[in-house]
Amino acid sequence: MNFRVREVQETGSTNADVLTAALAGEPEGLVVSAGTQTAGRGRLGRTWQSPPGGGLWFSVLLRPDVPPARLGWLPLLAGVTLAHGVRDLAGVDAVLKWPNDLLVQGRKCAGILAEATGTGAVALGIGLNTRLTEEQLPPPPPSGLPPTSLALAGASDVDNNALLTALLDRLASAYADWRAAGGDPEESGLRSAYLGVCATIGLDVRAILPGGAELRGRATTVDNEGRLVVDGRAIAAGDIVHLRTDAQAMPRTDR
C-alpha cells in the first residue's frame, strides 16, 4: 500500500480529519500529519494539545477487510510497529504498556488511538513525542506515567520527516501481513510479536475499569482478541498501572 501524506501546519485532530475524509469516500492510505494539534484525541475520551514541531502527530486511513472481531488488533499492531521502529531508528529501548502506550525509560513517549466510522474505515492515530523539552511535556493523567520524548531519552535521530517515512513503511508491511492472514493474530505472528514487546506481561497490575471499578492481579498474557488477562479475567478496556518494575517481571511463559 502506498500512503499519501497530507501535511498541515495546524489542525484540531488528525483523527477527526481522517474520519471526515473517510466518510466522504477517501480511499485507504491517506495520512494526515500535523505540525500541531489543538484538540488531539486520546484513549477513554481524553483530549490534549501538541506543541509545534515537538513530535509526530499523524493519522492513517485504513479500510481493513477482516472480520470485525479482529479489528481490536489494529492499534496493537501499530504499537508493535512503533516500538520496533523507535528502537531501530532512534536508538532507544522502547516497550509497550497494554494496550498501546509506548514507554521509554519507564515514561510514556507515545500513544495510539484507533477510531472506526462504522462503515468499515478506521482512523489510526499516533502521537509520538520526539523533540519536546521538559518544559513542554504535558502533565500525566491521574493514573498515568510521566511523559518523555525521544530527545530527552537521548535518541540518536529525531528528524520528524525521516521518522514518519520509516514508520509508515514498517506499518504498511505489518498491515499487509495481518490483512493477508484475515486479521488472525496467530497466523500473522502479531500476537507473538506483541507479547515480545509488552512490558505489562508478567507484572502485578492495577486495572482501573470503565465505570471506576478496580482489579488487581498478575497480568499473564494477551488473548486472541487482544484483551489483557489478569488472574484469569480478560480486560478489554481500562487504565493499567504497573505495580512492579520491569526488572521484577516474571518470565513470560503463557503466550
C-alpha positions as CSV (number, residue, x, y, z in Angstrom):
1,M,0.0,0.0,0.0
2,N,1.3,3.4,-0.9
3,F,0.5,6.1,1.7
4,R,-0.5,9.6,0.6
5,V,0.8,12.1,3.1
6,R,-1.1,15.3,3.6
7,E,0.8,17.8,5.8
8,V,-1.0,20.5,7.6
9,Q,0.6,23.2,9.9
10,E,-2.2,23.1,12.4
11,T,-5.4,21.2,13.0
12,G,-7.8,20.2,15.8
13,S,-7.3,16.5,15.5
14,T,-5.7,14.4,12.7
15,N,-8.0,11.5,13.6
16,A,-11.1,13.8,13.1
17,D,-9.7,14.9,9.7
18,V,-9.1,11.4,8.6
19,L,-12.6,10.3,9.7
20,T,-14.2,13.2,7.8
21,A,-12.2,12.2,4.7
22,A,-13.3,8.5,5.1
23,L,-17.0,9.4,5.3
24,A,-16.5,11.4,2.1
25,G,-15.2,8.3,0.3
26,E,-11.5,8.8,0.6
27,P,-9.6,5.6,-0.3
28,E,-7.4,3.7,2.1
29,G,-3.9,5.1,2.6
30,L,-4.5,8.8,3.4
31,V,-2.1,10.1,6.1
32,V,-2.8,13.5,7.8
33,S,0.3,14.8,9.6
34,A,0.1,18.0,11.6
35,G,2.7,20.3,12.9
36,T,0.5,20.9,15.9
37,Q,-2.9,19.7,17.2
38,T,-5.2,21.8,19.3
39,A,-7.7,19.2,20.2
40,G,-5.9,15.8,19.9
41,R,-7.8,12.7,21.0
42,G,-6.6,10.1,23.4
43,R,-8.0,6.9,24.8
44,L,-11.0,6.9,27.1
45,G,-12.2,10.3,25.7
46,R,-9.1,12.3,26.8
47,T,-8.0,15.4,24.8
48,W,-4.6,17.0,24.6
49,Q,-2.6,19.7,22.7
50,S,0.7,19.2,20.9
51,P,3.3,21.9,20.7
52,P,4.5,22.8,17.2
53,G,7.4,20.7,16.0
54,G,7.6,18.7,19.2
55,G,6.6,15.4,17.8
56,L,4.9,13.3,15.2
57,W,1.2,13.8,15.2
58,F,-0.4,11.8,12.4
59,S,-3.4,9.6,11.5
60,V,-3.8,6.9,8.8
61,L,-6.9,6.0,7.0
62,L,-7.3,2.2,6.7
63,R,-10.1,0.0,5.4
64,P,-9.2,-3.4,6.7
65,D,-11.3,-6.2,5.1
66,V,-11.0,-8.5,8.1
67,P,-13.7,-9.8,10.5
68,P,-15.0,-7.1,12.8
69,A,-14.0,-9.1,15.9
70,R,-10.3,-8.8,14.8
71,L,-10.3,-5.0,14.4
72,G,-9.2,-4.6,18.0
73,W,-5.7,-5.8,17.0
74,L,-5.1,-2.8,14.7
75,P,-3.9,-0.4,17.4
76,L,-1.8,-3.2,18.9
77,L,-0.3,-3.8,15.5
78,A,0.6,-0.1,15.4
79,G,2.1,-0.4,18.8
80,V,4.4,-3.2,17.8
81,T,5.5,-1.3,14.7
82,L,6.1,1.9,16.7
83,A,8.1,0.0,19.4
84,H,10.4,-1.7,16.9
85,G,10.7,1.5,14.8
86,V,11.8,3.6,17.7
87,R,14.3,1.0,18.8
88,D,15.8,0.7,15.3
89,L,15.5,4.3,14.1
90,A,16.0,6.4,17.3
91,G,18.4,4.1,19.1
92,V,16.5,4.0,22.4
93,D,14.9,1.0,24.1
94,A,11.1,1.1,23.8
95,V,8.4,-1.2,25.2
96,L,4.6,-1.2,25.3
97,K,2.2,-0.8,28.3
98,W,-1.0,-2.6,27.4
99,P,-2.7,-1.8,25.2
100,N,-0.5,0.5,23.2
101,D,1.3,3.2,25.3
102,L,4.9,3.4,24.2
103,L,7.3,3.6,27.1
104,V,10.9,4.8,27.0
105,Q,12.9,4.6,30.2
106,G,9.7,3.9,32.1
107,R,7.9,7.1,30.9
108,K,5.2,7.5,28.2
109,C,6.6,8.6,24.9
110,A,3.7,7.9,22.6
111,G,0.0,6.9,22.4
112,I,-2.2,5.3,19.8
113,L,-5.9,5.6,19.1
114,A,-8.0,3.8,16.6
115,E,-11.5,5.1,15.7
116,A,-13.9,3.5,13.4
117,T,-16.5,5.1,11.2
118,G,-19.0,2.3,11.3
119,T,-18.7,1.9,7.6
120,G,-15.5,-0.2,7.5
121,A,-13.0,2.6,7.7
122,V,-10.6,3.1,10.7
123,A,-8.6,6.2,11.6
124,L,-5.4,5.1,13.2
125,G,-3.8,8.0,15.1
126,I,-0.3,8.1,16.5
127,G,1.2,10.8,18.7
128,L,5.0,10.4,19.3
129,N,6.9,12.9,21.4
130,T,10.2,13.4,19.5
131,R,11.7,16.8,20.4
132,L,9.6,18.0,23.4
133,T,11.6,19.6,26.2
134,E,10.8,19.0,29.9
135,E,9.0,22.4,30.0
136,Q,6.8,21.4,27.0
137,L,5.7,18.0,28.3
138,P,2.1,17.7,29.3
139,P,1.1,16.7,32.9
140,P,0.4,12.9,33.3
141,P,-3.1,11.8,33.9
142,P,-4.0,10.8,37.5
143,S,-3.3,7.1,36.9
144,G,-0.7,7.5,34.2
145,L,3.0,7.6,33.8
146,P,5.1,10.8,33.5
147,P,5.7,11.7,29.8
148,T,9.0,12.0,28.0
149,S,10.3,12.5,24.4
150,L,12.9,10.8,22.3
151,A,15.2,13.7,22.6
152,L,15.1,13.6,26.4
153,A,15.8,9.9,26.3
154,G,19.0,10.5,24.3
155,A,17.7,9.5,20.9
156,S,20.2,9.3,18.0
157,D,17.6,10.5,15.4
158,V,14.7,12.9,16.0
159,D,14.1,14.0,12.4
160,N,10.4,14.0,12.2
161,N,10.1,13.6,8.4
162,A,12.6,10.7,8.3
163,L,10.8,9.0,11.2
164,L,7.4,9.4,9.6
165,T,8.6,7.9,6.3
166,A,10.3,4.9,8.0
167,L,7.4,4.2,10.4
168,L,4.9,4.3,7.5
169,D,7.0,1.8,5.6
170,R,7.0,-0.6,8.6
171,L,3.3,-0.1,9.2
172,A,2.5,-0.9,5.6
173,S,4.4,-4.2,5.8
174,A,2.9,-5.3,9.1
175,Y,-0.6,-4.3,8.0
176,A,-0.3,-6.2,4.7
177,D,0.8,-9.4,6.6
178,W,-2.1,-9.0,9.1
179,R,-4.7,-8.5,6.3
180,A,-3.3,-11.4,4.3
181,A,-4.0,-13.6,7.4
182,G,-7.5,-12.3,7.6
183,G,-6.6,-10.4,10.8
184,D,-5.7,-13.6,12.6
185,P,-3.2,-12.6,15.3
186,E,-1.7,-16.1,15.5
187,E,-1.3,-16.8,11.8
188,S,0.1,-13.4,11.1
189,G,2.5,-13.6,14.0
190,L,1.1,-10.4,15.5
191,R,0.2,-11.8,18.9
192,S,3.7,-13.3,19.4
193,A,5.3,-10.0,18.3
194,Y,3.1,-8.0,20.6
195,L,3.9,-10.2,23.6
196,G,7.6,-9.8,22.8
197,V,7.4,-6.0,23.4
198,C,4.7,-5.7,26.0
199,A,6.2,-4.8,29.4
200,T,2.9,-5.4,31.2
201,I,3.0,-9.2,30.8
202,G,4.3,-10.8,34.0
203,L,3.8,-7.8,36.2
204,D,1.4,-7.2,39.1
205,V,-1.0,-4.5,37.9
206,R,-4.0,-2.4,39.0
207,A,-6.6,-2.2,36.3
208,I,-9.0,0.8,36.5
209,L,-12.0,-0.3,34.5
210,P,-14.6,1.8,32.8
211,G,-17.0,3.0,35.4
212,G,-14.3,3.2,38.1
213,A,-14.2,-0.4,39.3
214,E,-10.6,-1.8,40.0
215,L,-9.0,-5.1,39.6
216,R,-5.5,-6.1,41.0
217,G,-3.6,-9.1,40.0
218,R,-0.9,-10.6,37.7
219,A,-1.0,-9.8,34.0
220,T,-0.3,-13.2,32.4
221,T,-0.9,-12.8,28.7
222,V,-3.0,-11.2,25.9
223,D,-5.7,-13.4,24.5
224,N,-6.6,-13.9,20.8
225,E,-8.9,-10.8,21.0
226,G,-6.1,-8.5,22.2
227,R,-7.5,-8.4,25.8
228,L,-5.2,-8.3,28.8
229,V,-5.7,-11.4,31.0
230,V,-5.3,-10.5,34.7
231,D,-5.6,-13.5,37.1
232,G,-7.7,-15.3,34.5
233,R,-10.0,-12.4,33.8
234,A,-9.9,-10.8,30.3
235,I,-9.9,-7.0,30.2
236,A,-11.0,-5.3,27.0
237,A,-10.6,-1.6,28.2
238,G,-9.2,0.3,31.1
239,D,-6.2,2.1,32.6
240,I,-3.4,-0.2,33.6
241,V,-1.0,0.8,36.4
242,H,2.2,-1.3,36.7
243,L,2.7,-2.2,40.4
244,R,6.2,-3.6,39.8
245,T,9.2,-2.5,37.8
246,D,10.2,-4.2,34.5
247,A,13.2,-5.7,36.3
248,Q,10.9,-7.6,38.6
249,A,8.7,-9.0,35.9
250,M,8.1,-12.8,35.9
251,P,9.2,-14.9,33.0
252,R,6.6,-14.8,30.1
253,T,5.6,-18.4,29.9
254,D,1.9,-18.1,28.9
255,R,1.6,-16.9,25.4
